[in-house]
Amino acid sequence: MGIVRGVCLITERVPDLTAFYADLLDAKANGDDRHASLDIGGMHVTFAHVSVMEEMAPGSLKGAGHGSFTLDIEVADVDAVFERVGEGSASVVKPPQSYPWGTRSLWLRDPDGNIVNLFQRV
């Protein structure tokens, strides 16, 4: 079973959303005009510009409109989930990949078209 750790709101207005949520949640924001985040007692709220998402997985936002989000769920073994879901599954947006910031992740698309980032710390 996975643990929900945060949410990423995808937008073309990162500074506006960051300021709004930082004020709303009384949290300190870190980041820039393309990517910013808030840490709220173990959960993070992230704001990413559309272009950041496309750089990580080109074409991943095709058909997704404004108001889309990425739900981050920490799991014990990303590769086991990928194996269970199946490499050829239409829900797979990006197969497991490791990143220099210490995570390995798998992106799936939920039934509404939102991206779900299943990740593990490596």
C-alpha positions as CSV (number, residue, x, y, z in Angstrom):
1,M,0.0,0.0,0.0
2,G,1.3,3.5,-0.9
3,I,1.5,6.6,1.2
4,V,0.4,10.0,-0.2
5,R,3.1,12.5,0.4
6,G,2.1,15.5,-1.6
7,V,0.5,17.1,-4.7
8,C,1.9,19.0,-7.6
9,L,-0.2,21.6,-9.4
10,I,0.8,22.1,-13.0
11,T,0.4,25.6,-14.2
12,E,1.7,28.4,-16.4
13,R,1.5,30.7,-13.3
14,V,3.9,29.2,-10.8
15,P,4.6,32.5,-8.9
16,D,0.9,33.3,-8.5
17,L,0.0,29.8,-7.2
18,T,3.1,29.7,-5.0
19,A,2.2,33.0,-3.3
20,F,-1.4,32.0,-2.9
21,Y,-0.7,28.6,-1.3
22,A,2.2,29.9,0.8
23,D,-0.2,32.5,2.3
24,L,-3.1,30.1,2.6
25,L,-1.0,27.4,4.3
26,D,1.3,29.8,6.2
27,A,4.3,28.1,4.7
28,K,7.7,29.1,3.4
29,A,8.1,28.7,-0.4
30,N,11.3,27.5,-2.1
31,G,12.0,27.7,-5.8
32,D,11.7,29.9,-8.8
33,D,9.3,30.9,-11.6
34,R,9.4,27.3,-13.1
35,H,9.3,25.2,-10.0
36,A,8.5,25.9,-6.4
37,S,7.4,24.0,-3.3
38,L,6.0,24.2,0.2
39,D,6.7,21.7,2.9
40,I,3.7,21.3,5.2
41,G,4.5,19.0,8.1
42,G,5.8,16.1,6.1
43,M,3.6,16.7,3.0
44,H,4.7,18.8,0.2
45,V,2.7,21.0,-2.2
46,T,4.6,21.6,-5.4
47,F,4.0,24.0,-8.3
48,A,5.5,23.1,-11.7
49,H,5.4,25.0,-14.9
50,V,4.0,23.0,-17.9
51,S,7.4,23.1,-19.6
52,V,9.1,21.4,-16.6
53,M,6.8,18.4,-16.9
54,E,7.4,18.2,-20.6
55,E,11.1,18.2,-20.1
56,M,10.9,15.2,-17.8
57,A,8.5,13.2,-19.9
58,P,7.8,14.7,-23.4
59,G,4.2,14.4,-24.4
60,S,3.0,13.4,-20.9
61,L,0.6,16.3,-20.7
62,K,-1.0,15.8,-24.1
63,G,-4.8,16.1,-23.6
64,A,-4.4,17.4,-20.0
65,G,-5.9,20.8,-19.4
66,H,-5.3,23.5,-16.9
67,G,-6.1,22.3,-13.4
68,S,-4.3,19.0,-13.9
69,F,-2.1,17.8,-11.1
70,T,0.4,15.1,-10.2
71,L,-0.4,13.0,-7.1
72,D,2.9,11.8,-5.5
73,I,2.6,8.4,-3.7
74,E,5.6,6.8,-2.0
75,V,5.8,3.0,-2.5
76,A,8.4,0.4,-1.4
77,D,9.3,-0.8,-4.9
78,V,8.6,1.1,-8.1
79,D,9.8,-1.7,-10.3
80,A,7.4,-4.2,-8.7
81,V,4.5,-1.8,-9.4
82,F,5.6,-1.4,-13.0
83,E,5.9,-5.2,-13.3
84,R,2.4,-5.6,-11.9
85,V,0.9,-2.9,-14.1
86,G,2.6,-4.1,-17.3
87,E,5.1,-2.3,-19.6
88,G,2.6,-2.1,-22.4
89,S,-0.2,-0.7,-20.3
90,A,-1.9,2.4,-21.7
91,S,-1.8,3.9,-18.2
92,V,2.0,4.1,-18.2
93,V,3.3,7.6,-19.0
94,K,6.9,7.1,-18.1
95,P,8.5,3.7,-17.1
96,P,10.7,3.6,-14.0
97,Q,13.6,6.0,-14.0
98,S,16.1,7.0,-11.4
99,Y,17.0,10.7,-10.8
100,P,20.0,12.4,-9.4
101,W,18.0,13.8,-6.5
102,G,17.6,10.3,-5.0
103,T,14.3,8.9,-6.2
104,R,13.2,6.3,-8.7
105,S,9.7,6.9,-10.1
106,L,7.0,5.5,-12.4
107,W,4.3,7.8,-13.8
108,L,0.8,6.4,-14.4
109,R,-2.3,8.2,-15.7
110,D,-5.4,7.8,-13.6
111,P,-8.9,7.4,-15.1
112,D,-9.4,11.1,-15.2
113,G,-6.2,11.7,-17.0
114,N,-4.2,13.1,-14.0
115,I,-0.6,11.9,-13.6
116,V,0.2,9.7,-10.6
117,N,3.9,9.7,-9.6
118,L,4.7,6.4,-7.8
119,F,8.2,6.8,-6.3
120,Q,10.7,5.3,-3.9
121,R,13.8,6.7,-2.3
122,V,17.0,5.2,-3.5
